[in-house]
């Protein structure tokens, strides 16, 4: 084979193979889904035969290659280079040119076998491609192909759940890209060019675009590997880099990009980086809005028209990420301003107001530049969305209400797709988040009656869920909702008692209201506690870690509720005190036999011990008083 270029037959067969490989699977016969792939493979094998045998491999002692057979990886598995590559060798002479073209064919055969789910054969071909290229891997002609072969091996080993091996291949690709850009920098040849005549070779601009796309894929796969290894900081960094590069090179699918950006926001929320989370979500909104408006390319396939359901699902998922943002920011503000009994601490509120200036200055710091997506008009569009949403903790009711209304807007948007008929668990989580938004807004509200109305709204949206849920299939969700409804009634009762305490002479209507709320709270706490019983209706001697704290809290609140029933019947009041004592004693006794439980409910345990000491004396005095009357 002459070095000036492959013969016409080789070129034609190779181009035909590429065309068949790109043929969509759905265009194949139903009973032969891989027909086009097999046809492409046959053509690639013909090209391989026309090119002739590979040159003798006399460079096995290349110190940079460092082949490492992975445990259980098979005889063809090779590890990536153990050290940075040496100075690049250029592809010169007919033998080197033939080796390079054979490497291209081996690469495509590898990808072909992987596409037809023949992973071992795919691995063998990809490794052969690397062997043929290893001494030239940093050259202008080979770097792109070499990185693509390693990327595909990284994906292959990831699918086998050999994550360390996958990581090694992908990190090697990243290192080679960085070394090439530092030492050479010019746009390298695309693998397809080795079978093109000179006049059909790509422009420098197109080469650069394709090479940058290869590197972007490398970062994308690394992000997934780091996520799998629970290296979350690294995973987020690589995901962010991938998203930025996709925008820079206009190589993205709007729907996929938007959902990835929205998902990344959840990492930032967990790290309490609300400015970064807001930016990701704002960018997700803007890019999602491009669907149907931008020209489709190989990277932006026209799937929206084919899959309208997926469009609405993704829209709902982005809305749910916004809900989590609003809720987390409100809850973080509550935690920073509440006292030891969960009420608004005005001194802390004032301290945070004084810190607000510092937080505003931080907005202009390097953090904002580091996270920024896009440039020009796109950057302006994202900023326009951001400016409507706060990222600093709200410090009063008006600021909290802003976030609440935004969260509620996205609740309605999410519920459009995640309806209870078909998406039970998702629908319930959206409703629970809606309830949580009302709950945290109530913390900022100073008017007790308005607080009551917010908790009433929570109950109104949660109670119907229990009607639709089969407790046999949705036991855990049922428990969550029972506990949440009980707590909402409990909070309402406390608020009504506080309102009554301000009145000189509470009327019978208020007393009845307090008792009804008390009764409803008891009902739902008891339903929750009963759900923990075994089939013989026996309460467990040992509570699982997942239900320990809620069970202890339920027992504590039931004890307190019985002690707060308002009654004119002395006998009934004594019965209520006895029941209250029984529940306080349960908590104390359980914590004595299960010391680990004491750490979960330190405050409630201390109060329970106090009540176990006080209630018997109170009950004795009560009995004595009853005897006298």
C-alpha positions in Angstrom: 0.0 0.0 0.0 1.5 3.3 -1.1 1.8 6.0 1.5 0.1 8.6 -0.7 -3.3 7.1 0.1 -5.4 4.0 0.1 -6.7 2.6 -3.2 -10.2 3.4 -4.4 -11.6 -0.1 -3.5 -10.4 0.3 0.1 -11.8 3.8 0.4 -15.2 2.8 -1.0 -15.6 -0.3 1.2 -14.6 1.7 4.3 -17.0 4.6 3.5 -19.8 2.0 2.9 -19.0 0.3 6.2 -19.3 3.6 8.0 -22.6 4.4 6.3 -24.0 1.0 7.4 -22.7 1.4 10.9 -24.5 4.7 11.2 -27.8 3.2 10.0 -30.4 3.4 12.8 -31.2 0.0 14.4 -35.0 0.7 14.0 -34.5 0.6 10.2 -33.3 -3.0 10.3 -35.8 -5.9 10.1 -37.4 -6.7 13.5 -36.0 -10.3 13.5 -32.5 -9.0 12.4 -31.9 -5.9 14.5 -28.1 -6.0 13.8 -28.3 -6.7 10.1 -26.6 -3.4 9.1 -24.0 -3.9 11.8 -23.1 -7.3 10.5 -22.9 -6.0 6.9 -20.6 -3.2 8.1 -18.4 -5.8 9.9 -18.1 -7.9 6.7 -16.9 -4.8 4.8 -14.4 -3.9 7.5 -13.0 -7.4 7.4 -12.6 -7.1 3.6 -10.7 -3.8 4.0 -8.5 -5.4 6.6 -7.7 -8.2 4.2 -6.9 -5.7 1.4 -4.6 -3.8 3.7 -2.6 -7.0 4.4 -1.0 -8.3 7.6 0.1 -6.0 10.4 3.8 -5.0 10.6 6.0 -7.1 12.9 5.5 -6.0 16.5 9.1 -5.7 17.6 8.6 -3.0 20.2 7.3 -5.0 23.2 9.8 -3.4 25.5 8.3 0.1 25.1 8.7 1.3 28.7 5.8 3.8 28.5 3.3 1.1 27.4 3.5 -0.9 30.6 0.9 -3.7 29.7 -0.9 -4.8 32.8 -3.2 -7.9 32.6 -6.1 -7.1 34.9 -7.3 -9.8 37.3 -9.9 -11.8 35.5 -9.7 -9.5 32.4 -8.8 -12.1 29.9 -5.7 -12.6 27.8 -6.4 -9.7 25.5 -6.8 -7.1 28.2 -4.1 -4.5 28.5 -3.8 -1.7 30.9 -3.3 1.9 29.6 0.2 3.5 29.8 1.6 3.6 33.3 3.5 6.9 32.7 3.1 9.9 30.4 4.1 9.1 26.8 7.5 10.0 25.5 8.1 12.5 22.7 5.8 11.6 19.8 7.0 9.5 16.9 5.6 10.6 13.6 3.9 8.1 11.2 6.4 7.8 8.4 6.8 5.2 5.7 4.4 2.7 4.1 4.7 0.2 7.0 3.7 2.9 9.5 0.8 4.1 7.3 -0.5 0.5 6.9 -0.3 0.0 10.7 -2.3 3.2 11.3 -5.0 2.2 8.8 -5.2 -1.3 10.3 -5.6 0.4 13.7 -8.5 2.4 12.3 -10.2 -0.8 11.1 -9.5 -2.7 14.4 -11.1 0.3 16.2 -14.2 0.2 14.1 -14.4 -3.6 14.4 -14.2 -3.2 18.2 -17.0 -0.7 18.3 -19.0 -2.8 15.9 -18.7 -5.9 18.2 -19.6 -3.8 21.3 -22.7 -2.5 19.5 -23.8 -6.1 18.8 -23.2 -7.0 22.5 -20.1 -9.1 21.8 -17.9 -7.4 24.4 -15.0 -9.8 24.5 -14.5 -9.6 20.7 -14.9 -5.9 20.9 -12.2 -5.6 23.6 -9.9 -7.8 21.5 -10.1 -5.5 18.5 -9.7 -2.3 20.5 -6.6 -3.6 22.3 -5.2 -4.6 18.8 -5.8 -1.0 17.7 -3.9 0.3 20.7 -1.0 -2.1 20.1 -0.7 -0.9 16.5 -0.7 2.7 17.6 1.2 2.7 20.9 4.6 4.1 19.6 2.8 6.8 17.6 0.0 7.6 20.1 1.1 11.3 20.7 1.5 12.0 17.0 -0.7 14.4 15.0 -2.0 11.3 13.0 -2.9 9.0 15.9 -3.8 10.9 19.1 -7.6 11.2 18.4 -7.9 7.5 17.4 -5.9 6.4 20.4 -8.0 8.4 22.9 -11.2 7.1 21.3 -10.0 3.5 21.6 -9.2 4.0 25.2 -12.5 5.8 25.9 -14.4 2.8 24.4 -12.4 0.4 26.5 -13.2 2.5 29.5 -16.9 2.3 28.7 -16.6 -1.5 28.2 -14.9 -2.1 31.5 -17.5 0.2 33.2 -20.3 -2.0 31.8 -18.5 -5.0 33.3 -18.5 -3.1 36.6 -14.7 -3.2 36.7 -14.6 0.4 37.6 -10.9 0.7 38.5 -9.9 -0.6 35.1 -12.4 1.8 33.4 -11.0 4.7 35.4 -7.4 3.8 34.4 -8.2 3.9 30.7 -10.2 7.1 30.9 -7.7 8.9 33.1 -5.0 7.9 30.6 -7.0 9.5 27.8 -7.3 12.7 29.7 -3.6 12.8 30.4 -2.8 12.2 26.7 -5.1 14.9 25.6 -3.5 17.4 28.0 0.0 16.4 27.0 -0.8 16.6 23.3 -2.4 20.1 23.7 0.5 21.3 25.7 3.3 19.9 23.5 1.8 20.0 20.0 -1.6 21.7 20.1 -2.5 21.7 16.4 -5.8 20.0 15.5 -5.0 16.3 14.9 -6.3 14.1 12.1 -9.7 12.5 12.5 -9.6 8.7 12.1 -11.9 8.9 9.0 -9.3 10.9 7.2 -6.9 8.0 6.8 -9.2 6.7 4.1 -9.8 9.9 2.3 -7.9 11.4 -0.7 -6.0 14.6 0.0 -8.6 16.8 -1.6 -11.3 15.5 0.7 -9.4 15.9 4.0 -11.1 18.0 6.7 -10.4 21.6 7.5 -8.4 22.6 10.6 -11.6 23.9 12.1 -13.6 20.7 11.6 -10.6 18.6 12.9 -10.5 20.8 16.1 -14.3 20.4 16.5 -14.1 16.6 16.3 -11.1 16.3 18.6 -12.7 18.5 21.2 -15.8 16.4 21.0 -13.7 13.3 21.7 -12.2 14.9 24.8 -15.7 16.1 26.0 -16.9 12.5 25.8 -13.8 11.5 27.8 -14.8 13.9 30.6 -18.4 12.7 30.4 -17.4 9.1 31.0 -15.0 10.1 33.8 -17.8 11.9 35.5 -19.9 8.7 35.4 -17.0 6.6 36.7 -16.3 8.9 39.6 -20.0 9.0 40.4 -20.0 5.2 40.5 -17.0 5.2 42.8 -18.8 7.7 45.1 -16.1 10.3 44.4 -18.9 13.0 44.3 -16.7 16.1 44.3 -14.7 14.8 41.3 -17.9 13.6 39.5 -19.5 17.0 39.9 -16.4 18.8 38.6 -16.2 16.6 35.5 -19.9 16.8 34.9 -19.7 20.6 35.1 -16.7 20.7 32.7 -18.6 18.4 30.3 -21.6 20.7 30.3 -19.5 23.8 29.7 -17.6 22.3 26.8 -20.8 21.0 25.2 -22.1 24.6 25.1 -18.8 26.0 23.9 -18.7 23.6 21.0 -22.5 23.6 20.3 -22.4 19.8 20.7 -25.3 19.0 22.9 -28.9 17.7 22.9 -31.0 20.3 24.7 -33.2 17.8 26.6 -30.2 15.7 27.7 -28.1 18.8 28.6 -30.9 20.4 30.6 -31.6 17.3 32.7 -27.9 16.8 33.4 -27.5 20.4 34.5 -30.6 20.1 36.7 -29.3 16.9 38.2 -25.9 18.6 38.9 -27.8 21.3 40.8 -28.8 18.7 43.4 -25.1 18.1 44.2 -24.6 21.8 44.8 -27.8 21.9 47.0 -26.4 19.1 49.2 -23.2 21.1 49.6 -25.3 24.3 50.4 -23.8 26.0 47.3 -27.1 27.7 46.4 -25.6 30.2 43.9 -24.1 27.3 41.9 -27.3 25.3 42.1 -29.4 28.3 40.9 -27.1 28.8 37.9 -27.4 25.1 36.9 -31.2 25.2 37.2 -31.4 28.6 35.3 -29.2 27.2 32.5 -31.4 24.0 32.4 -34.5 26.2 31.9 -32.9 28.2 29.1 -31.5 25.2 27.2 -34.6 23.2 27.7 -36.5 26.1 26.1 -34.3 25.6 22.9 -36.0 22.3 22.1 -37.6 22.5 18.7 -36.0 25.9 18.0 -32.4 24.8 17.1 -31.3 23.1 14.0 -30.8 19.3 14.6 -27.4 17.8 14.1 -25.7 14.5 14.8 -25.4 15.6 18.4 -29.0 16.9 18.7 -31.2 14.2 17.2 -34.8 15.1 16.6 -36.4 12.9 19.3 -38.8 15.4 20.8 -41.4 15.0 18.1 -41.1 11.2 18.4 -41.3 11.2 22.2 -43.6 13.9 23.5 -44.0 11.9 26.7 -40.3 12.0 27.4 -40.4 15.8 26.8 -43.1 16.3 29.4 -41.3 13.9 31.8 -38.0 15.8 31.6 -39.9 19.0 32.1 -41.4 17.6 35.2 -38.0 16.3 36.5 -36.5 19.8 36.1 -39.4 21.2 37.9 -38.8 18.8 40.8 -35.1 19.9 41.0 -36.4 23.5 41.3 -38.7 22.4 44.1 -35.8 20.8 46.0 -33.8 24.0 45.5 -36.5 26.2 47.0 -37.2 23.8 49.9 -33.5 23.3 50.8 -32.8 27.0 50.8 -35.9 27.7 53.0 -35.0 24.8 55.4 -31.4 26.0 55.6 -32.6 29.5 56.6 -34.9 28.0 59.2 -32.0 25.9 60.7 -29.8 29.0 60.9 -32.5 31.1 62.7 -34.4 28.7 65.0 -33.8 28.3 68.8 -33.5 25.0 70.7 -37.3 24.4 70.5 -37.6 25.1 66.8 -39.0 28.7 67.0 -37.7 31.9 65.4 -34.8 33.4 67.3 -34.9 37.1 66.7 -31.3 37.6 67.8 -30.0 35.1 65.3 -32.2 36.8 62.7 -30.5 40.1 63.3 -27.0 38.5 63.2 -27.8 37.1 59.8 -29.0 40.4 58.5 -25.6 41.9 59.5 -23.9 39.1 57.6 -26.0 39.7 54.4 -23.6 42.4 53.1 -20.7 39.9 53.2 -22.7 37.3 51.3 -23.6 39.8 48.7 -20.0 40.7 48.1 -19.2 37.0 47.7 -21.5 37.0 44.7 -19.0 39.0 42.7 -16.1 36.7 43.7 -14.5 34.0 41.7 -17.2 31.5 42.6 -19.6 33.0 40.0 -17.0 33.0 37.2 -16.1 29.4 38.0 -19.6 28.1 37.5 -20.7 30.2 34.6 -22.2 28.4 31.5 -22.3 29.8 28.0 -21.3 33.2 26.7 -22.8 36.2 24.9 -26.6 36.0 24.4 -26.8 32.6 26.1 -25.1 33.9 29.2 -27.4 36.9 29.2 -30.5 34.6 28.9 -29.3 32.5 31.9 -28.6 35.6 34.0 -32.1 36.9 33.3 -33.6 33.7 34.8 -31.1 33.8 37.7 -32.0 37.4 38.6 -35.6 36.5 39.4 -34.5 33.8 41.9 -32.7 34.5 45.2 -29.8 32.3 46.3 -29.2 34.0 49.7 -31.1 32.6 52.7 -34.4 34.4 53.3 -34.4 36.3 56.5 -38.1 37.2 56.9 -41.6 36.2 55.8 -41.7 38.2 52.6 -38.4 36.8 51.4 -39.4 33.3 52.3 -42.8 33.8 50.6 -40.9 34.6 47.3 -39.2 31.3 47.4 -42.3 29.5 48.5 -44.3 30.8 45.5 -41.5 29.8 43.1 -41.5 26.3 44.6 -45.3 26.1 44.4 -45.2 27.1 40.8 -42.9 24.2 40.1 -45.0 21.8 42.2 -47.9 22.5 39.8 -45.6 22.0 36.8 -44.3 18.7 38.2 -47.8 17.4 39.0 -48.9 17.9 35.3 -46.8 14.9 34.4 -46.3 13.0 37.7 -49.9 12.2 38.3 -51.1 9.6 40.9 -52.4 7.4 38.2 -49.2 5.9 36.8 -46.6 7.7 38.9 -47.7 7.0 42.4 -44.4 7.3 44.3 -43.3 10.4 42.3 -46.6 12.1 42.7 -46.6 11.5 46.5 -43.1 12.9 46.8 -44.1 16.1 45.0 -47.1 16.5 47.3 -44.9 15.9 50.3 -42.5 18.5 49.1 -45.4 20.9 48.7 -46.5 20.2 52.3 -42.9 20.8 53.4 -42.9 24.2 51.7 -46.0 25.2 53.6 -44.4 23.9 56.8 -41.2 25.9 56.5 -43.1 29.0 55.4 -45.2 28.7 58.6 -41.9 29.1 60.5 -41.4 32.6 59.1 -45.1 33.6 59.8 -45.6 35.5 63.0 -49.5 35.5 62.9 -50.6 32.3 64.7 -53.9 32.0 62.9 -52.2 32.2 59.5 -49.8 29.5 60.7 -52.7 27.3 61.5 -54.2 27.8 58.0 -50.8 26.7 56.5 -50.8 23.5 58.5 -54.5 22.9 57.5 -53.5 23.2 53.8 -50.8 20.5 54.4 -53.4 18.2 55.9 -55.8 18.8 53.1 -53.3 17.7 50.5 -51.9 14.8 52.5 -55.0 13.0 53.8 -56.4 12.1 50.4 -53.2 10.3 49.5 -53.9 7.7 52.2 -57.2 6.9 50.6 -55.5 6.0 47.3 -52.6 4.0 48.8 -52.6 0.3 49.5 -50.7 0.0 52.8 -49.6 -3.6 51.8 -47.6 -2.2 48.8 -46.8 1.3 50.0 -46.1 0.6 53.7 -43.1 3.0 54.1 -44.8 5.8 52.2 -48.0 5.3 54.3 -46.0 5.6 57.5 -44.3 8.8 56.3 -47.7 10.4 55.4 -49.4 9.3 58.7 -46.5 10.7 60.7 -46.6 14.0 58.7 -50.3 14.4 59.1 -50.1 13.7 62.8 -47.4 16.3 63.2 -49.4 18.9 61.3 -52.4 18.3 63.6 -50.0 18.4 66.6 -48.6 21.8 65.5 -52.1 23.2 64.9 -53.2 22.1 68.4 -50.1 23.8 69.9 -51.0 27.0 68.0 -54.6 26.9 69.1 -53.5 26.5 72.7 -51.2 29.5 72.3 -54.1 31.5 70.9 -56.4 30.4 73.7 -53.7 31.4 76.3 -53.9 35.0 75.0 -57.6 35.1 75.6 -59.0 36.1 79.0 -61.8 33.5 78.9 -61.6 30.9 76.0 -65.0 29.8 74.9 -66.3 26.3 74.5 -65.8 26.5 70.7 -62.0 27.0 71.1 -61.8 24.2 73.7 -63.7 21.9 71.4 -61.4 22.8 68.5 -58.3 22.1 70.6 -59.6 18.7 71.7 -60.6 17.8 68.1 -57.1 18.6 66.8 -55.6 16.6 69.7 -57.8 13.6 68.8 -56.8 13.8 65.2 -53.1 14.0 66.0 -53.5 11.0 68.3 -55.3 9.0 65.6 -52.6 9.4 63.1 -49.7 8.9 65.5 -51.5 5.7 66.6 -51.9 4.6 63.0 -48.2 5.1 62.5 -47.3 3.2 65.7 -49.7 0.3 64.8 -48.1 0.0 61.4 -44.9 -1.1 63.3 -46.7 -4.1 64.9 -46.1 -7.6 63.7 -49.0 -9.7 62.2 -50.0 -10.7 65.7 -50.4 -7.0 66.6 -47.4 -7.1 68.9 -45.2 -4.0 69.2 -41.6 -4.9 68.4 -39.1 -5.3 71.2 -36.4 -3.9 69.0 -37.0 -1.0 66.6 -35.1 -0.8 63.3 -32.7 2.0 62.7 -35.0 3.5 60.0 -38.0 3.8 62.3 -36.3 4.3 65.7 -36.4 8.1 66.0 -39.9 8.6 64.4 -41.3 5.8 66.7 -39.8 7.4 69.8 -41.1 10.9 68.7 -44.5 9.5 68.1 -44.6 7.9 71.6 -43.4 11.2 73.2 -46.0 13.2 71.4 -48.8 10.8 72.2 -47.8 11.1 75.9 -47.9 14.9 75.6 -51.2 14.9 73.7 -52.9 12.8 76.4 -51.7 15.2 79.0 -53.2 18.2 77.0 -56.8 16.9 76.6 -59.1 19.4 78.1 -61.9 17.7 80.1 -64.2 18.5 83.0 -64.5 14.8 83.9 -62.0 14.1 86.7 -62.1 10.3 86.1 -61.3 10.9 82.4 -58.5 13.3 83.2 -56.9 10.7 85.5 -57.2 8.0 82.8 -55.5 10.4 80.3 -52.6 11.1 82.8 -52.2 7.3 83.3 -52.0 6.8 79.5 -49.5 9.7 79.2 -47.3 8.2 82.0 -47.4 4.8 80.2 -46.0 6.3 77.0 -43.3 8.4 78.9 -42.3 5.2 80.7 -42.0 3.3 77.5 -39.5 5.8 76.2 -37.4 5.7 79.4 -37.5 1.9 79.6 -36.6 1.4 76.0 -33.6 3.7 76.2 -32.3 1.8 79.2 -32.4 -1.5 77.4 -31.3 0.0 74.1 -28.6 2.7 74.8 -28.3 3.6 71.1 -31.8 5.0 71.2 -30.9 7.6 73.8 -28.7 9.4 71.3 -31.6 9.7 68.8 -33.9 11.5 71.3 -31.8 13.2 73.9 -34.1 16.1 74.5 -37.3 14.0 74.5 -35.7 11.4 76.8 -34.8 14.0 79.4 -38.3 15.4 79.4 -39.7 11.9 79.6 -37.6 11.1 82.7 -38.8 14.3 84.3 -42.5 13.5 83.6 -42.1 9.9 84.9 -40.9 11.5 88.1 -43.7 14.1 88.3 -46.8 12.4 87.0 -47.3 9.8 89.7 -47.3 12.6 92.4 -49.7 14.6 90.3 -52.0 11.6 89.9 -51.9 10.9 93.7 -52.9 14.5 94.4 -55.7 14.1 91.8 -57.0 10.9 93.4 -57.0 12.5 96.8 -58.9 15.5 95.5 -61.4 13.2 93.8 -61.9 11.2 97.1 -62.7 14.4 99.0 -65.3 15.4 96.4 
